[in-house]
Amino acid sequence: MRNILAVVWLVFTAGCSTLSHEPKPFSFGVISDIQWGDRESSGNRNYRESLVKLTECVNQLNRTNLAFTIQLGDLINGQTTKKKTQADLDRAVEEYNKLVPQEKLWVDFDKEVSMRQPSS
């Protein structure tokens, strides 16, 4: 619930200005449920295809004039080990960080791994 309130507050404050000025319209991007994972498909989930779709999404959003982007969770699907999960997260964050503008809000992520810069 706290995360939802943070999103609402961010959207509200991003559109507000001082009382003496007219509010300026703005656009923002939303990305959700990428579910990237370097793993075999399962049912309707094609984990390895998710990174290609994220790249296409980032390229499309970068062609627009966005004030910010919200990432609503499930950037990765998670793996059988923390090391593999971290590697998936590093790769997904590396692609996601190509998104402009750099103002981003992470609403949900795997708390078992760190949201650090991708390893080289």
Long-range contacts (C-beta under 8 A, 24 or more apart in sequence): 3-107, 3-108, 4-107, 6-105, 6-107, 7-70, 7-105, 7-107, 10-68, 10-70, 10-105, 14-67, 14-68, 26-67, 27-64, 27-65, 27-66, 27-67, 28-66, 28-67, 28-68, 28-69, 28-70, 29-61, 29-64, 29-66, 29-68, 29-69, 29-70, 29-99, 30-69, 30-70, 30-72, 31-57, 31-61, 31-69, 31-70, 31-71, 31-72, 31-96, 32-71, 32-72, 32-73, 32-74, 33-72, 33-73, 33-74, 34-74, 34-75, 34-76, 34-92, 35-74, 35-76, 35-77, 36-75, 36-76, 36-77, 36-88, 36-91, 36-92, 37-76, 37-77, 37-78, 37-79, 37-88, 38-79, 38-84, 38-87, 38-88, 38-91, 39-77, 39-79, 45-77, 47-77, 51-91, 51-92, 51-95, 54-92, 54-95, 54-96, 55-95, 58-95, 58-96, 58-98, 58-99, 61-99, 62-98, 62-99, 62-100, 66-100, 66-101, 67-101, 67-103, 68-101, 68-103, 68-104, 68-105, 69-99, 69-101, 69-103, 69-104, 69-105, 70-104, 70-105, 70-107, 71-96, 71-104, 71-105, 71-106, 71-107, 72-107, 72-108, 73-107, 73-108, 73-109, 74-108, 75-109, 75-110, 76-110, 78-110, 78-112, 82-112, 82-113, 85-110, 85-112, 85-113, 86-113, 86-114, 89-113, 89-114, 89-115, 90-118, 90-119, 91-118, 93-117, 93-118, 94-118
